[in-house]
Amino acid sequence: MKYLQNDPALKQRRRELRRNQTDAEKALWAYLRNKQFYGMKFFRQYSIGPYILDFYCPNMKLAVELDGNSTTDARLRNMMPFVQNT
């Protein structure tokens, strides 16, 4: 895998996800954007490996997924090695 973070091949999909946010994502983004949460920088629809995270803070290595039904436990477990290695 050439790109670990923000693979250009996923750019269009990330853009689509940002344009079509869920209500929960919109509400949380209102608090996370512009370093409003303890001065931490968060990215929205950030890709790590083959996965696109709803929100990601590289300083804390914190990934946030709000999807609920569309995100399975197995998918989250598979995602963890990518997040831990960034």
C-alpha positions, 0 to 999 in steps of 0.5 A: 500500500503506497499511501497510509493516510489520505490516499488520492484514490479515495479523494472523491469518495471522501469528498462525497461523504463530506457533502452527505453527512449524517445529522450526528456528523454535522452536530459533532463537526460543529464542535470539532472544527477550527480547533474548538475542542481543547485546541486539537485539530480534527479532520473530517472524512480522513482516510487511513489505509483502505478506511475512511474515518468520520473524524480523526485527530492525529495528535491524539491518534483518535479516530471517531466513527458515528455511523452506527449501523453501517460500521460493524465491529469487525470493520472497526477491529480491522481499522485499529492497526492502521490508526495505531501505526499513524 
